[in-house]
Amino acid sequence: MEPVEERRFDRRTFIMGAAAAATGLTVVGAPLAFADTGDPVPKAGEWPYLPLDPDLIGEAAWGPTGCSGCGGKSAGAIIAGLAVAVGWPWTTLPTNIGSYANGGGPYGATCGGLAGPFFVMNLVGAGGAIGQQFYKWYCDFAFPSAEWDHLSTFKNTVRTVSKSPLCHESRTIWENAFLAQWDRVAPYDSSRCSKLPCDTARQAVLLLNDWYDGAKLKAWAPDADYATCYSCHTTLYADKQVGASYPSGRENCLNCHDVAPSHGQGRRRRRGG
């Protein structure tokens, strides 16, 4: 019987070559050895990771094989890349698994372009270290970038900053900015939510690579326009006072809330209002 290490190398060489040819993906670093069939799938947080090329993964997110939607494509491109770079256990995972978050799910909540890659981050154990930075980047980034215009018939798509991770807010802000300048003669630009997963997949890989390399990442902090609001209302939570806001809520509160005229006291809602 051939030695185990030789068997793994031969199997890895064959599958890696086939996968690379099929996906066109290039990775950074050498692939890890495959586990034997029947080995238990790692627990969430313990999946292996190797650095990927962020630009190639971003471009792959335009249309990874078998994937659809912002969640499916953004997660699928990273999963396909790791299936090539690492092999097992990523080869056991459906590449379109992130599609559960397409369009923010049933209520248009967290954008799938965030939720898909964040799912991968949690599998490798990086969610707690880089998740907040990933979400904040999304809130502050002007989507979509022009880096993927060569993949689309639409160029120089209108860009907007949502200050929110929510699909319905992000898309609505963009939609109205586009409609305000649309002449109704040119075709409607339908490329925004196809380019967005390319941006988010690329950024996710940049963060994952930094995490893998042990880089010190900048701690999350609220933007200046709502830093005072966040500090005050989370302090009220710590002190268990009216007006408290649970500190996990990090979205810019000014998106939905006006500053109460008489600040310093909790604002009461009128009955029936």
Summary of the structure (lengths in Angstrom):
residues: 273
radius of gyration: 21.7
end to end distance: 77.3
largest distance: 80.7
contacts: 833
relative contact order: 0.12
helix: 51%
strand: 2%
